[in-house]
Amino acid sequence: MSLQIEKLEHNMAKLTIEVPVSDMEKAIDAAYQKQKKQISIPGFRKGKVPRAMVEKMYGKGIFLEDAANSVIPGAYEKALEECEEEIVSAPTIDVVQLEPDQAFIFTAEVALKPVVELGKYKGVKIEKIDTEVTEEEVMEAIDRERKNNAREITVEDRAVADGDTATIDFEGFVDGVAFEGGKGEDYDLVIGSHSFIDTFEEQLIGKNIGDAVDVNVTFPENYQAEELAGKPALFKVTIKGIKASELPELDDEFASEVSEFETVAEYKDSVKKELTETKEKHAKDQKERAAIEAVIEDAKMDIPEAMVTTTQRQMVDEFAQRIQSQGISFEQYLQLTGASADQMMEQIKPQAEFRIKSRLVLEAVVEAEKIEATEEDFDKEIARIAEMYQMEVDKAKEMIGEAGKTEIMKDLAVTKAAEFVRDNAKESK
């Protein structure tokens, strides 16, 4: 196999890969062996037709396309090993020559890792992030805990109010005709949850048990059932019951039940401390991102579009794997959301661009500051990975191998570079 590299504009390159006749002959014979059981020619038993006879009947190039398809992945991988450039995108393959008894030639257009010209990366200016926790925020957190510990009571002496759960029977009509899926009995609807369309829930407020209510709504223009989209509808609703949440009193007894503390004062202090830690961690992350964005803004780099597209696809694949672990296939997710894969690709493009640019500038900072990950850093990361996958540390090391270790050490160095940029940033009020 031979390789030629032609550099193009915008950090793109064209690899011209030539596969010799001898390698193509092996691939052609393999294609024939794979297909011969399905080949039938008069005078020969099925599966016993000689290759020469098949080529005479159907042309010498009959197996060429299959042979080329089988050869391309291995030839491209070999070209990557020989190529000294760092390739950062999936290839666009184009066949140049595919003829009998001749070398097979194809090109692979790829993106090359861009060179980064760093601007200012030490002491970049970012806005100061407030981490003070207010009394109001403390009480909001405590009220959420009270709601989590609320008990449900049956209401009989008043009308439906916001926040109540109304038990209802309902049936929906469009143009006077009941529509499929528009009927329910003994349905518990939380008022204010916005789980029903338009102003459905608001129209039940003030109604009493036993009331028959005409609820008028309009389906959204983008409603999933196309036959209902944008149409006005009438729901005939009967209020059958009302339930409300009764919050526990905020006293020492409540504090001791939901925390390790005996008094409300101690409990409030602990909530404030926890909120402060959360805010400080969030602020740290925000500060790091803002600092990296400032470094990117002052750096120069030419990002090839093919690199962005490859990263977009990787991010979509990562998302698909995450929801798959939750028991939902990517296809099901698209159906439920009404989105398409192309729309998702476009939606995550800004994130993909930021991921690429931040990695590139941080790698440049690693080089400029000679930042290195230590064996101690690696051991801590391996311990974290082992705990995540519930395996022994030695087993995790064996699974990762030397190549994996090299990549982890690079990632750890980049993480240190991000911390370096963040810690050296200057906050302005």
C-alpha positions in Angstrom: 0.0 0.0 0.0 1.2 3.5 -0.8 0.1 6.8 0.7 0.3 10.4 -0.6 -0.9 13.4 1.5 -2.1 16.7 0.0 -2.8 19.5 2.4 -5.9 21.6 1.5 -7.3 24.8 2.8 -8.8 25.2 6.3 -6.8 22.4 7.9 -8.2 19.7 5.5 -6.1 17.1 3.7 -6.6 14.5 1.0 -5.0 11.1 1.5 -4.5 9.2 -1.7 -4.3 5.5 -0.9 -3.1 2.9 -3.4 -3.8 -0.8 -2.8 -1.6 -3.1 -4.9 -3.0 -5.6 -7.4 -1.9 -8.5 -5.2 -3.9 -7.3 -2.2 -6.9 -6.7 -4.5 -6.6 -10.2 -6.0 -6.9 -11.6 -2.4 -10.0 -9.4 -1.7 -11.6 -10.4 -5.0 -11.1 -14.1 -4.3 -12.6 -13.6 -0.8 -15.6 -11.9 -2.3 -16.1 -14.8 -4.8 -15.8 -17.4 -2.0 -18.4 -15.5 0.0 -20.9 -15.2 -2.9 -20.3 -18.5 -4.8 -23.0 -20.4 -2.9 -25.6 -18.1 -4.4 -24.3 -18.2 -7.9 -26.1 -20.5 -10.4 -25.1 -21.1 -14.0 -26.5 -23.9 -16.3 -24.2 -26.9 -16.4 -22.8 -26.4 -12.9 -24.1 -27.3 -9.5 -25.1 -24.3 -7.4 -22.0 -23.1 -5.5 -19.6 -25.0 -7.7 -19.2 -22.5 -10.6 -15.6 -21.6 -11.1 -14.6 -18.0 -10.6 -13.2 -17.7 -14.1 -16.6 -18.9 -15.5 -18.5 -16.3 -13.4 -16.2 -13.5 -14.6 -16.6 -14.6 -18.2 -20.3 -14.6 -17.9 -20.8 -11.4 -16.0 -17.6 -9.5 -16.6 -14.2 -9.5 -14.9 -15.2 -6.7 -12.5 -18.2 -8.5 -11.0 -16.5 -8.8 -7.6 -14.6 -5.6 -7.7 -17.0 -3.4 -5.7 -17.4 -5.9 -2.9 -13.6 -6.4 -2.8 -13.1 -2.6 -2.6 -15.6 -2.2 0.2 -13.8 -4.9 2.2 -10.4 -3.4 1.5 -11.1 0.3 2.3 -11.4 0.1 6.1 -8.1 -1.8 6.6 -6.2 0.3 4.0 -7.5 3.5 5.6 -6.4 2.3 9.1 -3.0 1.5 7.8 -2.8 4.9 6.2 -3.6 6.5 9.6 -0.7 4.6 11.1 1.7 5.8 8.4 0.4 9.4 8.4 2.3 11.7 10.7 -0.5 14.3 10.7 -3.2 14.2 13.5 -6.5 13.4 11.9 -9.6 14.7 13.8 -12.5 13.8 11.6 -14.2 10.8 9.9 -13.0 10.4 6.3 -15.0 11.2 3.1 -14.1 8.4 0.8 -13.9 8.8 -3.0 -12.9 6.0 -5.4 -10.4 7.1 -8.0 -9.5 3.9 -9.8 -11.2 0.5 -9.6 -10.4 -1.6 -12.6 -9.6 -5.4 -13.1 -5.9 -6.2 -12.9 -5.0 -2.7 -11.7 -4.2 -1.2 -8.3 -7.1 0.1 -6.4 -6.8 3.9 -5.7 -9.1 5.9 -3.4 -8.9 9.2 -1.6 -9.9 10.0 2.0 -10.6 13.7 2.7 -10.0 14.4 6.4 -9.7 17.3 8.8 -6.3 17.9 10.5 -5.9 19.1 14.0 -5.7 22.9 13.9 -2.7 24.8 15.2 -3.7 27.2 18.0 -2.2 30.6 18.4 -2.8 31.4 22.0 -3.6 35.0 23.0 -4.0 36.0 26.7 -4.6 33.0 28.9 -3.3 34.1 32.3 -5.2 36.7 34.1 -8.2 36.9 31.8 -11.0 39.0 33.1 -14.4 37.5 34.1 -17.4 38.7 36.0 -17.5 37.9 39.7 -20.1 35.3 40.6 -22.1 35.9 43.8 -22.2 32.9 46.1 -24.1 34.5 49.0 -27.1 32.5 50.2 -30.1 34.6 51.2 -32.6 33.9 53.9 -35.3 33.6 51.2 -33.3 30.9 49.4 -32.9 29.0 52.7 -36.7 29.2 53.3 -37.4 28.1 49.8 -35.2 25.0 50.3 -36.9 24.2 53.6 -40.4 24.7 52.1 -39.5 22.2 49.4 -38.6 19.7 52.1 -41.9 20.5 53.8 -43.8 19.8 50.6 -41.9 16.5 50.2 -43.1 15.5 53.7 -46.7 16.9 53.2 -49.7 14.6 53.8 -52.6 14.5 51.5 -56.0 15.4 52.9 -59.5 15.2 51.4 -61.2 18.6 51.0 -65.0 18.8 51.2 -65.7 22.3 52.4 -64.3 24.5 49.7 -63.7 24.9 45.9 -60.7 23.8 43.9 -57.6 25.9 44.4 -54.3 26.2 42.7 -52.0 23.4 43.9 -54.9 21.0 44.7 -55.4 17.6 43.1 -58.8 17.4 41.5 -60.3 14.0 40.7 -62.2 14.4 37.5 -64.1 12.6 34.7 -63.7 14.3 31.4 -64.5 13.9 27.7 -63.2 16.1 24.8 -65.1 17.2 21.7 -63.9 18.9 18.5 -66.7 20.3 16.3 -69.2 18.5 18.5 -67.6 15.1 17.9 -65.8 13.1 20.7 -62.2 12.4 19.7 -60.0 9.4 20.4 -57.9 9.6 23.6 -60.0 12.5 24.9 -61.8 10.7 27.6 -60.8 9.8 31.2 -62.4 8.7 34.5 -61.3 9.3 38.1 -58.2 11.1 36.8 -56.1 12.9 39.4 -55.1 16.3 38.0 -52.7 18.5 39.9 -53.9 22.1 39.3 -51.0 24.2 38.2 -48.9 21.3 36.9 -49.6 22.4 33.3 -49.9 18.7 32.4 -53.1 19.5 30.4 -53.2 21.8 27.4 -53.8 25.5 27.3 -55.9 26.9 30.3 -57.6 23.6 31.1 -56.5 23.5 34.8 -57.1 27.2 35.5 -60.8 26.8 34.4 -61.3 24.3 37.2 -60.2 26.7 40.0 -63.2 27.9 42.0 -65.4 24.9 41.1 -66.9 22.6 43.7 -67.3 18.8 44.1 -70.2 17.7 41.8 -69.9 20.6 39.4 -70.2 19.9 35.7 -67.8 22.3 34.0 -67.4 23.2 30.3 -63.7 23.7 29.6 -62.8 25.5 26.4 -59.3 25.2 25.1 -57.3 25.3 21.9 -54.8 22.6 20.9 -51.3 23.9 20.1 -50.4 24.3 16.4 -47.5 21.8 16.8 -49.7 19.2 18.7 -48.5 15.6 18.1 -52.0 14.5 16.9 -52.1 16.4 13.5 -55.9 16.0 13.3 -56.3 18.1 16.5 -53.4 20.6 16.0 -54.6 24.2 16.3 -58.3 23.3 16.8 -60.6 24.6 19.5 -62.0 21.9 21.8 -64.7 21.6 24.4 -64.1 19.3 27.4 -67.1 18.3 29.6 -65.6 17.9 33.1 -67.1 16.6 36.3 -65.4 17.4 39.6 -65.5 14.2 41.7 -63.1 15.0 44.5 -60.6 17.5 45.9 -57.4 16.7 47.7 -54.9 19.1 49.1 -51.4 18.9 50.6 -51.0 19.8 54.3 -47.5 20.9 55.1 -45.9 20.0 58.4 -45.2 22.8 60.9 -41.7 24.2 60.8 -40.7 23.3 64.4 -38.1 21.4 66.2 -40.0 18.1 65.7 -39.9 18.6 61.9 -36.2 19.5 62.0 -35.3 16.4 63.9 -37.3 14.2 61.5 -35.7 15.5 58.3 -32.2 16.1 59.6 -29.6 15.1 62.2 -30.3 18.3 64.1 -32.7 18.8 67.1 -33.7 22.5 66.6 -35.0 24.6 63.7 -32.1 27.0 64.1 -29.5 24.2 63.7 -31.5 22.8 60.8 -31.6 26.2 59.0 -27.8 26.7 59.5 -27.2 23.3 58.0 -29.4 24.1 55.0 -27.6 27.4 54.5 -24.2 25.6 54.6 -25.3 23.0 52.1 -26.7 25.7 49.7 -23.5 27.7 50.1 -21.4 24.7 49.1 -23.6 24.0 46.1 -23.5 27.7 45.0 -19.7 27.7 45.4 -19.3 24.6 43.3 -21.6 26.0 40.7 -19.7 29.3 40.7 -16.4 27.4 40.3 -17.8 25.7 37.2 -19.1 28.9 35.8 -15.8 30.7 36.5 -13.9 28.0 34.7 -16.2 28.1 31.7 -16.1 31.9 31.6 -12.3 31.8 31.8 -12.0 29.3 29.0 -14.4 31.3 26.8 -12.2 34.4 27.3 -9.1 32.3 26.3 -10.9 31.1 23.2 -12.0 34.6 22.3 -8.3 35.8 22.3 -6.9 32.7 20.5 -6.7 32.1 16.8 -7.5 28.8 15.2 -9.1 27.6 12.0 -11.7 24.8 12.8 -12.5 22.6 9.8 -16.2 21.9 9.4 -15.6 18.2 9.1 -14.1 18.2 12.6 -17.3 19.9 13.9 -19.5 17.4 12.1 -17.6 14.5 13.6 -17.9 15.9 17.1 -21.6 16.5 16.6 -22.1 12.9 15.7 -20.1 11.7 18.7 -22.2 13.9 21.0 -25.4 12.4 19.5 -24.0 8.9 20.0 -23.2 9.7 23.6 -26.7 11.0 24.2 -28.2 7.9 22.5 -26.1 5.7 24.8 -27.3 7.7 27.9 -31.0 7.3 27.2 -30.5 3.7 26.1 -29.2 3.0 29.7 -32.6 4.5 30.9 -34.5 2.0 28.7 -35.4 4.4 25.8 -34.0 3.8 22.3 -32.8 6.9 20.3 -35.6 6.2 17.8 -38.2 6.2 20.6 -36.8 9.5 21.9 -37.1 11.1 18.5 -40.7 9.9 18.2 -41.7 11.2 21.7 -40.1 14.6 21.1 -41.1 14.9 17.5 -37.5 15.9 16.6 -35.3 14.5 13.9 -31.6 13.4 14.0 -30.7 16.3 11.7 -32.5 18.8 14.0 -30.6 17.4 17.0 -27.3 17.7 15.1 -28.0 21.3 14.4 -29.1 22.0 17.9 -25.9 20.7 19.5 -23.6 22.4 17.0 -22.7 25.3 19.3 -21.8 22.8 22.1 -19.7 20.8 19.6 -17.8 23.9 18.6 -17.2 24.9 22.2 -16.0 21.4 23.1 -13.5 21.5 20.2 -12.2 25.0 20.8 -11.9 24.5 24.6 -10.0 21.3 24.2 -7.6 22.9 21.6 -6.8 26.0 23.7 -6.4 23.9 26.9 -4.0 21.5 25.1 -2.1 24.6 24.0 -2.0 25.8 27.6 -0.7 22.4 28.6 2.1 22.8 26.2 2.8 26.5 27.0 2.9 25.8 30.8 4.5 22.4 30.5 1.6 20.9 32.6 1.8 17.2 33.3 -0.3 14.7 35.1 1.4 12.6 37.7 1.2 8.9 38.5 -0.6 9.9 41.6 -3.2 11.7 39.5 -3.6 8.6 37.3 -4.0 6.3 40.3 -6.8 8.5 41.7 -8.6 8.5 38.4 -8.2 4.7 38.1 -9.7 4.3 41.6 -12.6 6.5 40.6 -13.2 4.5 37.4 -12.9 1.2 39.3 -15.5 2.4 41.8 -17.9 3.6 39.1 -17.8 0.2 37.3 -17.6 -1.8 40.6 -14.3 -3.6 39.8 -10.9 -4.0 41.3 -8.3 -1.3 40.6 -5.9 -3.8 39.0 -8.7 -5.1 36.7 -9.5 -1.5 35.7 -5.8 -0.9 34.9 -5.6 -4.0 32.8 -8.8 -3.1 30.9 -7.5 0.4 30.1 -4.1 -0.7 29.0 -1.1 1.5 28.0 -2.9 3.2 25.2 -5.8 4.0 27.5 -3.4 5.3 30.1 -1.8 7.7 27.7 -5.2 9.2 26.8 -6.2 9.5 30.5 -2.9 11.2 31.3 -3.7 13.7 28.4 -7.2 14.3 29.8 -5.9 14.9 33.3 -3.3 17.4 32.0 -6.1 19.2 30.2 -8.2 19.3 33.4 -5.2 20.8 35.2 -4.9 23.4 32.4 -8.6 24.3 32.9 -8.0 24.8 36.6 -4.9 26.9 35.9 -6.8 29.2 33.6 -9.7 29.5 36.1 -7.4 30.1 39.2 -5.4 32.8 37.3 -8.5 34.6 36.1 -9.3 38.0 37.5 -12.9 38.6 38.7 -14.4 42.0 38.3 -17.6 43.2 40.0 
